[in-house]
Amino acid sequence: MLDVIKNRKIYLGFSLMLVVLSLSAVMIFGLRPGIDLKGGTEWQVTVEKSDATEVSIQAALQTVSNGMELSVKQSGDGSFIIHLPNLSEGEHEKYAGALKQAFGGVSEKNFSSIGPAVGSELKNKAIWAIVLVMLGISLFVAWAFRKVSEPVKSWKYGAVTLLSLLHDVSIPAGMLALLGYWKGIEIDTNFIVALLVVMGFSVHDTIVVFDRIRENLTVNRGKKIDLGEIIKFSVKETFVRSVNTSLTLIVVLSVLLVFGPASLFYFILTILVGTIFGTYSSIFVASPLLYLWQKK
């Protein structure tokens, strides 16, 4: 099964299916932006009454909301996180008064408010950050492999790297789209940071495999050796190293996912899923794509 050239249809077909499903989820359900990407208020409070629930707190707030959209989620430490549109100080005090009147003792742990203009600016910068990083990485790979022009042009290494990064980014995005639809999970700047981390780690593995292919092409230059055999041999040489490196990160992320803070759960989950499929793409997607493109 490690013959990535012989079994390329299986590996590439599996990846294509995941990418299509992920992009479909994003287009159908969309990604729910958090307050730092769309603007709004995040308010975290603790209530002394033990019988307080998400429904009862939302009902108390709606008495003074005048139909304003709001949501309440209980966090792992027992506090409640309330999402509201951008509030003035007067509106903040009005909502606080409604909670105190309904539940008595209420303490505020955190209150942050971001205007819609700032949120829109952060959203645009986040999109540009992902696009520029992907283009920058692919151009760097093409430049780094410029001395290996036969039988694979250097720009093809960069283009295949770009396709692999699209694969690695689309799967976590599809996962967050489904979680947003089912559980109301919102994405924020942490999600963008997680995607950038995934791209950096994934391209590291991809470059290691490509570099071994380059070395074997250089050693066998002038000999009649099939490109597929060189790619297959290069992947086998780097397979153990790639898997072991990824496993160290996967173990750490799994521990953090179970024992880490609840506020970082989906941030860690995004990196974990991206790392798993990034490792897969470095071995079973990038190399077969390189072979198919050159064969064509």
C-alpha positions, 0 to 999 in steps of 0.5 A: 500500500506504500506504492503511491504510484501504483495505488495513486487512484485510491489515494487521490480519489479519497482526497478528491472526495474529502475536498469536494465534501468539505467545499460543499459543506462550506458553500451550503452551510457557510462559516459562522464568523465570530465577533472579531470577524463581523463585529459585536460583543462577547460578554462572559458572566457567572451567576450565583443561582445554580438553577440558571440555564442558557434559556433562562438567561436568554429570556432575561436578556430578551426583556430589554433587548427590543428584539435584538439578536443574541445568543447564550452558551454555557462554557466548561467552567460554569460561566455563560458566554453571551454574544450580542451586537455592538453595545454602548456603555449604556446598553451594557449597563441595561443588560447587566441590570436585567441579569441582576434583577433576574438572578441576583448575584452576577459577576462579569468575567470578560466584556469585549466589543468590536465595531463592524468596521474593525471586524470587516477589516480583520476578515479581509486581512485574514483572507489575504493572509491565507492567500498570500501565504499559500502563494508565497510558499508555492513560489518559494518551493518553485524557486528552491527547486530551480536547479532541477529542471529535468525531468520535472520543471521546478514550477511544477513542484510549486504548483503541486505544493499549492494544490496540496495546501488547498487540500489541507485547508479545505478539510478543516474548513469543511469540518468547521462549517458542519460544526457551525451548522450543527452546534453553532460553532463560530470561527474567529482569528484563532481559526485563521492562525490554526490554518496558517500553522497547518500550512506551515507544518504540511509544507515542511513534510512536502518539501522533505519528500520533494527534496528526496525526489530531487536528490534521487533524480540528481543521482540517477541523471542520465540513466534510464530509470522510470520517474514513478520508481524514483518517486516511489523509492523516495516516499519509502525513504521518507515515510517513517520520518514523516509519520514519526514527526507528525505523531509527536505533534498529534500526541501533544495536540490530543492531550491538549484536546482532552485536558486543555482549556475549553476555550481553545478546544476548536482551535486545537481540533482544527490544527489536529485535523489539519496535521493528520490530513496534511501529513497524508497529503504530503505522502499520498497526494503531492507525489502522485500529483507530481507524477501524473502531471509530468507523465501527462 
